[in-house]
């Protein structure tokens, strides 16, 4: 990433509505966001390089969020990772071992914003000031169709 450019974030989630909502929120917060519908595609996109942060779901068909985190850590240990989950599994030990922030669904969007900003601050990045959608989220729009 070049100096002065917006932080790049990769969102990996099998739920299309949430994936797109997260993309829009990140863009409203001054980030450039790419999306992947599953762990395998997410790992492939990440391998292309240039990401400052990865937001991944835990439970997805095929490649799990933990496998995504392991692949990210092998490739670039300094990249921030935030894992989202509705699972009741105890993931705290994995979060500590692999160095990611764990957020439970339903999401608290202010908590998500704080986790994103903290992860980016760890890489000395600051998103551009939010313009569209205000500081907490994107503008309302027509719902996505399946």
Secondary structure, DSSP 8 states (H G I E B T S, - for coil): --TTS--EEEEE-S-HHHHHHHHHHHHHTT-EEEEESSHHHHHHHHHT---SEEEEESS-SSS-HHHHHHHHHHH-TTSEEEEEE---S--HHHHHHHT-EEEESS--HHHHHHHHHHHHHTTT-------TTTTT----------
